[in-house]
């Protein structure tokens, strides 16, 4: 009977309390979690660099300014007559854009040369009517990354929304 009691005792180091053993194990687990997150972040950066090299990369962002004449529902993006992105915004995302947020709509690769970018904006316009409007720009893609902003702003003089495509260097 004595032998059974000695074998059934919990395994921990001599003089170490079970609570201390759990604390040190918890600290090790937290350290491992942090290492995994750091490795994941590094892998994400490497993946971005591999999939979208800086010399062919193009990124398109959506922003809003004011928004009294237009409530955004969705954006469709076409490059060289090919649909590359279509995004349906939630109410919360649209509110974030109105508060100064910027949404990365698309990231991809384009070879050097001239390209046509067309964006279609769908939402509610003045007088709560359904509204669909397009904006087009021809852009010259050189060596290096190209950043494009699709900006929705209000044109108070005409009481209409305005859709501007701006290239960033």
Backbone torsions as a table, in degrees:
resi	resn	phi	psi	omega
1	UNK	NA	-38.1	177.1
2	UNK	-64.0	-37.9	-179.7
3	UNK	-64.0	-38.1	179.0
4	UNK	-65.4	-38.8	179.7
5	UNK	-66.6	-38.0	-179.6
6	UNK	-69.8	-37.0	-179.7
7	UNK	-71.7	-33.8	-176.8
8	UNK	-80.8	1.4	-178.9
9	UNK	-70.6	145.8	-178.7
10	UNK	-65.4	138.9	-177.9
11	UNK	-80.6	114.1	170.1
12	UNK	-153.4	161.7	-175.0
13	UNK	-62.5	154.1	-179.5
14	UNK	-60.3	127.0	177.2
15	UNK	81.8	-3.3	-178.5
16	UNK	-96.4	132.2	178.9
17	UNK	-78.8	148.9	178.6
18	UNK	-59.4	-37.3	-179.9
19	UNK	-63.2	-39.3	179.1
20	UNK	-67.0	-38.6	178.9
21	UNK	-62.8	-42.2	178.2
22	UNK	-65.5	-39.5	178.6
23	UNK	-61.5	-46.1	-178.9
24	UNK	-67.9	-35.9	176.2
25	UNK	-64.7	-41.2	178.0
26	UNK	-62.6	-41.3	178.6
27	UNK	-63.7	-39.8	178.5
28	UNK	-64.6	-42.5	178.8
29	UNK	-62.9	-43.3	178.7
30	UNK	-62.9	-40.2	178.1
31	UNK	-64.3	-40.9	177.7
32	UNK	-65.0	-40.0	177.2
33	UNK	-59.9	-43.6	179.6
34	UNK	-63.0	-41.1	178.0
35	UNK	-63.5	-41.6	179.0
36	UNK	-63.2	-43.7	178.5
37	UNK	-63.0	-41.6	178.1
38	UNK	-63.4	-43.3	177.9
39	UNK	-64.5	-39.7	178.6
40	UNK	-62.1	-42.1	178.7
41	UNK	-62.9	-44.6	178.9
42	UNK	-63.6	-40.5	177.8
43	UNK	-64.2	-38.5	178.6
44	UNK	-62.0	-45.1	179.5
45	UNK	-62.8	-44.2	178.7
46	UNK	-63.8	-39.5	178.5
47	UNK	-63.5	-43.7	177.5
48	UNK	-59.5	-44.6	-179.2
49	UNK	-66.0	-35.7	-179.7
50	UNK	-73.6	-46.3	-177.1
51	UNK	-75.0	-34.8	-176.4
52	UNK	-128.3	76.4	179.9
53	UNK	-60.8	147.7	-174.2
54	UNK	-58.9	-30.3	-176.6
55	UNK	-76.2	-16.3	178.2
56	UNK	-119.8	0.1	-172.7
57	UNK	-73.2	138.9	170.3
58	UNK	-133.6	134.1	179.6
59	UNK	-128.4	136.1	-178.7
60	UNK	-120.5	129.9	-177.3
61	UNK	-119.9	151.2	176.7
62	UNK	-115.2	134.8	175.8
63	UNK	-140.1	159.5	178.2
64	UNK	-131.7	146.6	177.1
65	UNK	-127.9	118.8	179.4
66	UNK	74.6	-80.1	177.7
67	UNK	83.6	23.9	178.7
68	UNK	-74.5	-25.5	-176.2
69	UNK	-106.7	1.7	-178.2
70	UNK	-153.4	130.2	174.5
71	UNK	-111.5	113.0	-173.5
72	UNK	-72.6	133.0	173.3
73	UNK	-110.2	-48.3	-176.9
74	UNK	-154.9	161.9	175.7
75	UNK	-133.9	134.5	173.9
76	UNK	-117.6	131.9	-177.8
77	UNK	-118.5	131.1	176.8
78	UNK	-124.1	136.9	174.0
79	UNK	-124.6	123.1	-178.8
80	UNK	52.9	49.7	177.3
81	UNK	63.0	20.6	177.7
82	UNK	-123.7	126.2	178.5
83	UNK	-71.0	122.3	-178.0
84	UNK	-112.7	-18.7	179.9
85	UNK	-154.7	143.5	175.0
86	UNK	-146.2	118.5	-174.2
87	UNK	-129.7	130.2	177.1
88	UNK	-103.5	119.1	-175.6
89	UNK	-87.1	139.0	172.0
90	UNK	-80.7	166.4	177.8
91	UNK	-58.6	-41.2	-178.9
92	UNK	-64.7	-41.8	178.7
93	UNK	-65.8	-40.9	178.3
94	UNK	-63.6	-39.1	177.1
95	UNK	-65.1	-38.4	178.0
96	UNK	-63.2	-38.9	176.8
97	UNK	-64.0	-40.0	179.0
98	UNK	-65.1	-25.8	-179.4
99	UNK	-89.9	10.5	177.0
100	UNK	106.5	2.8	179.2
101	UNK	-71.2	159.8	177.6
102	UNK	-130.3	134.7	-178.8
103	UNK	-111.8	127.5	174.1
104	UNK	-80.4	105.5	-176.9
105	UNK	-78.5	-38.0	-173.5
106	UNK	-152.6	143.8	168.9
107	UNK	-139.8	132.0	-177.8
108	UNK	-164.0	-167.8	-178.0
109	UNK	-115.3	140.1	174.1
110	UNK	-136.1	138.2	175.9
111	UNK	-76.6	161.0	179.7
112	UNK	-63.2	144.3	179.9
113	UNK	136.1	-171.2	-178.5
114	UNK	-90.9	137.9	-179.2
115	UNK	-137.7	153.4	176.3
116	UNK	-108.8	127.0	179.1
117	UNK	-112.9	125.6	179.1
118	UNK	-124.8	130.5	178.2
119	UNK	-122.2	133.0	176.0
120	UNK	-112.0	126.2	-179.5
121	UNK	-108.6	130.5	178.8
122	UNK	-123.1	137.9	179.2
123	UNK	177.2	-157.0	177.1
124	UNK	-107.0	125.6	179.7
125	UNK	-96.2	-158.4	178.9
126	UNK	-56.7	147.3	179.9
127	UNK	60.8	27.6	177.4
128	UNK	56.0	30.7	177.3
129	UNK	-90.2	148.2	173.9
130	UNK	-61.9	140.4	-171.2
131	UNK	-139.7	130.6	175.5
132	UNK	-136.3	125.8	-175.5
133	UNK	-141.3	146.0	179.4
134	UNK	-116.2	157.0	174.8
135	UNK	-138.9	141.1	-176.2
136	UNK	-129.5	144.8	173.6
137	UNK	-147.1	142.7	171.6
138	UNK	-99.1	125.8	-179.2
139	UNK	-123.5	148.9	178.8
140	UNK	-99.8	115.4	-179.8
141	UNK	-95.1	116.2	176.1
142	UNK	-103.0	-161.8	176.3
143	UNK	-76.9	133.5	-178.0
144	UNK	109.3	165.2	-177.9
145	UNK	-68.8	149.1	177.8
146	UNK	-123.7	129.5	179.7
147	UNK	-117.6	131.4	-177.4
148	UNK	-127.6	136.6	178.4
149	UNK	-113.4	128.7	171.8
150	UNK	-98.4	106.5	-173.9
151	UNK	-108.7	129.2	177.0
152	UNK	-106.7	121.9	179.3
153	UNK	-137.7	170.5	-179.9
154	UNK	-96.9	139.6	171.7
155	UNK	-109.6	94.8	-173.6
156	UNK	-62.5	-34.1	-177.8
157	UNK	-59.4	-41.2	-178.0
158	UNK	-101.4	0.1	-177.4
159	UNK	52.8	45.1	-178.4
160	UNK	-135.7	154.0	172.8
161	UNK	-76.0	155.4	178.7
162	UNK	-126.4	136.6	-177.6
163	UNK	-116.7	116.1	-174.1
164	UNK	-118.7	135.6	174.1
165	UNK	-109.7	120.4	-174.8
166	UNK	-121.8	131.5	176.3
167	UNK	-91.9	135.3	177.1
168	UNK	-107.3	143.2	178.7
169	UNK	-99.6	NA	NA
